[in-house]
Amino acid sequence: MHAASAQDAPPRLTYHHMWTDRQGVSHIATCPLTQFVLKSMSPPAGPQWQDRQPDGRATVLMTVQPPHWNGDWHEDPKVQWIVPLHGRWFVQAMDGTRVEMGPGDVLLGEDQNTRPLPSGPMRGRKGHLGGNVGDGAVDLMVVQMDIAPTLDQPCHFR
């Protein structure tokens, strides 16, 4: 067992960020979390590395996508963190970028304000495509935040 101490270097975690550019096209970037501070969450509990995200109202949902679930093309309803708990799923942005995620991966979904593409292989699509990978169900924890989405700001949560 290893107790965190002030001599330890802060951890480096990453998340996938699905964001929208000024032309209304969704993209996916892999981003670092870099603002870790070593402190107790509730003294006298020992210190742990924390990277506090913006304060505000949030709703937590637990979802189970049935086997072979297909989310079709859509935008995220709110800015939301999506954390797979069991199974594997994927998201694909309008620029064609696709990532597969399972337990231990995190996605920040912020693809609001997209516009249907007028031409190319993604013609008429907006938002993102999502679905399960494999034959099983996928369990997700979704934390929807009551904040306004940004435009053209990949990796703005640090």
Residue pairs with C-beta under 8 A, 6 or more apart in sequence:
3 46
4 38
4 46
4 47
4 48
4 49
5 38
5 47
6 38
8 38
10 34
10 36
10 38
10 49
11 36
11 49
12 32
12 33
12 34
13 32
13 33
13 51
13 106
14 30
14 31
14 32
14 33
15 30
15 31
15 33
15 81
15 105
15 106
15 107
15 108
15 157
16 28
16 29
16 30
16 31
16 91
16 99
16 101
16 105
16 106
16 107
16 108
17 28
17 29
17 30
17 31
17 107
17 108
17 110
17 154
17 155
17 156
17 157
18 26
18 27
18 28
18 76
18 91
18 93
18 107
18 108
18 109
18 110
18 111
18 128
19 26
19 27
19 28
19 29
19 110
19 111
19 150
19 152
19 153
19 154
20 26
20 27
20 110
20 111
20 112
20 113
20 114
20 149
20 151
20 152
21 27
21 151
21 152
22 151
22 152
23 115
24 113
24 114
24 115
24 126
25 93
25 94
25 95
25 114
25 115
25 117
26 93
26 94
26 95
26 111
26 114
26 126
26 127
26 128
27 93
27 94
27 95
27 97
27 154
28 91
28 93
28 95
28 97
28 98
28 99
29 154
29 155
31 108
31 154
31 155
31 157
31 158
32 155
32 158
33 51
33 157
33 158
34 51
34 158
35 51
35 52
35 158
36 49
36 50
36 51
37 49
37 50
37 51
37 52
38 47
38 48
38 49
38 50
39 47
39 48
39 50
40 46
40 47
40 48
41 48
41 50
51 158
53 157
54 145
54 147
54 157
56 145
56 146
56 147
57 145
57 146
58 143
58 144
58 145
58 146
59 143
59 144
59 146
60 141
60 142
60 143
60 144
61 141
61 142
61 143
61 144
62 139
62 140
62 141
62 142
63 139
63 140
63 141
63 142
64 137
64 138
64 139
64 140
65 71
65 87
65 89
65 132
65 137
65 138
65 139
65 140
66 137
67 132
67 135
67 136
67 137
68 132
68 135
69 89
69 131
69 132
69 137
69 138
70 130
70 131
70 132
71 129
71 130
71 131
72 129
73 125
73 126
73 127
73 128
73 129
74 127
74 128
74 130
75 111
75 112
75 113
75 114
75 126
75 127
75 128
76 109
76 110
76 111
76 112
76 127
76 128
77 144
78 144
78 145
78 146
79 108
79 109
79 110
79 112
79 144
79 145
79 147
79 148
79 149
80 108
80 109
80 110
80 142
80 143
80 144
80 145
81 106
81 107
81 108
81 109
81 142
81 143
81 145
82 106
82 107
82 108
82 109
82 140
82 141
82 142
83 105
83 106
83 107
83 140
83 141
83 142
83 143
84 101
84 102
84 103
84 104
84 105
84 138
84 139
84 140
85 103
85 139
85 140
85 141
86 103
86 137
86 138
86 139
87 102
87 132
87 133
87 134
87 136
87 137
87 138
87 139
88 100
88 101
88 102
88 132
88 133
88 134
88 138
89 100
89 101
89 102
89 130
89 131
89 132
89 133
89 138
89 140
90 98
90 99
90 100
90 101
90 130
90 131
90 132
90 133
91 98
91 99
91 101
91 107
91 109
91 128
91 129
91 130
92 98
92 128
92 129
92 130
93 111
93 128
94 114
94 117
94 122
94 125
94 126
94 127
94 128
95 122
96 121
96 122
99 107
100 133
101 107
108 157
109 128
110 149
110 150
111 127
111 128
112 149
113 149
113 151
114 126
114 127
115 126
116 123
116 124
116 125
116 126
117 123
117 124
117 125
117 126
132 138
150 156
